[in-house]
């Protein structure tokens, strides 16, 4: 495997997203001010890899990364054309974690049944299509929280908790073909209290902001990725746990997960970006940790550059509680 390339984005002039090549704790901005999206469009138009475009791009003098206002490592000029989605029960410890979260015997759940399907048929060989995974929708680019920014939990939520994951980043070309830019750390922030009430509330529990980055790892994904998920409260660690991901630690292959997302025509619209999260087996909620406003989530992995940090903010509840109404036209 070649040496990985890491790209970040920061807020440039007029709040424009600008790409930078990461070198340790320093970053070299693109001399012409291009965004990651711009570089990816060029790669598609010129039939190059993103790594080849990076090699041909002129980069300006290095700047300290901590002097930049970071953005997600890739953004779309129109946030409604960035789609956040994900899969669950994809890792070898997923069923145990889901069981602990719901407080039931994993042998009796639909979750355990779906997990077993993944073990048996989630890594097909050759051109065969494997079993489809659990799938969920997160939201569009308007709900993406930048690295170091707040993750907002709505007033009606049961809670807001972290989910450390890897995400694949994809751009759809002019012919409707998904093109993978690379991978990034992600916090697939969810409402586990709502989900625990009934697994049919899963869709509601996932409709929350999410974050990914700070760096986009261009190219291949290591088969064995090891990281750490932490919660800091008033600057002190209150919970920490290692997590494993990458295909060596998953019940599905990446190709199978990608197929079952992009088999839908609606997800192959030219110019759209996709941030597709691959699932996790590590949750503080499963360890009976109650996240509180002001907590800082930190997700790190040696193969992915800087840690992803976000602060939990709980939106105040309106008094009296307001109901959304619909106006008849």
C-alpha positions, 0 to 999 in steps of 0.5 A: 500500500502506498503512503497515504495522502491526507486532505483537509479543508479550511475556511478561506476568503469569503468563507470559501472552502479551500483544500490543503495537503496535510503534512503532520500538524502543518497544511499546505493550501491549494495555491489556486484556492481549489476545494476538494470537490474541485480536485475531484471534478478534475480527476473525473474530467481528466480520467485521473485518480485523485492522488494523481491530481494532488500530485499535479496541484500547486500547493502554497507554503505550509501553515499550522493546522491549528491556525485554520478554521477547519471545515469537513474535508469535502463539501458540496457547493449546494449542501442539499446535494451531499447525502449522509447515510450509513449501515448498521450491524456490519462489525463483528461486535455489532450484535453484542453492542446492540444487545447491550444497548437494548438490554435483551438477549441477542439470541431473540432479536431481529438484530441478531438475525440480521447480524448472522445474515451478514456473517453468512453472506456479507462478503461474497466472492467474485461478482456475486451480490451479498446480503443487504445490511441494515441501512439508514439516512442521516440527513444532507449537508445542512446537518454536517458539523465541521471538525471542532464544531458543535453537535446539536441535540434537539430539545425533543431528543432522548439523548445525544451520543457518539458513534465512532465510524469510518465513512466512505466519501463518494462523488457521482460522475456525469454518467451516474457512476460512483467514484470513491475519493477516500475515507474519513473518521466519522461521528455518526451522532445518534439518539440511543434512548429513542432507539432503545424504546423500540428498534422501529424508532431507529430511523428517528434516532438517526435523523441527527447532525453528524461530523466527519474528518478532519482529514480525507484519506485518499486511496485505499483503506487498511484492512485493520483499523484501530482507534479510540473513542473518548468522552471528555467532560470539563477537560477530563476523560470520563469514558474511553474505549478502543474500536476496531474497523476495516474489513478484517473486523467487519461482517460485510465487505466494503464492496457489498456495502457500497453495492447496496447503497448505490444500487438505488438510482436516486443515489447515482445523480451526477454531481452529488456527494455521498458520505456513507458511514460503515457502522460501529461496535463501540458505544458509550451508551452500551456501557451505561454512560450518560452524555451531558451538554458540554461533553467533547467527543474525540475519535482518533485512529493512527491511520487517519490523521488528526482526531475528530472532536465535537462538543455536545450541545443540547438545544433548549426546550421551548416552554410551552413546547411548540408544535410544528404546524402546516399551512394550507396553500 
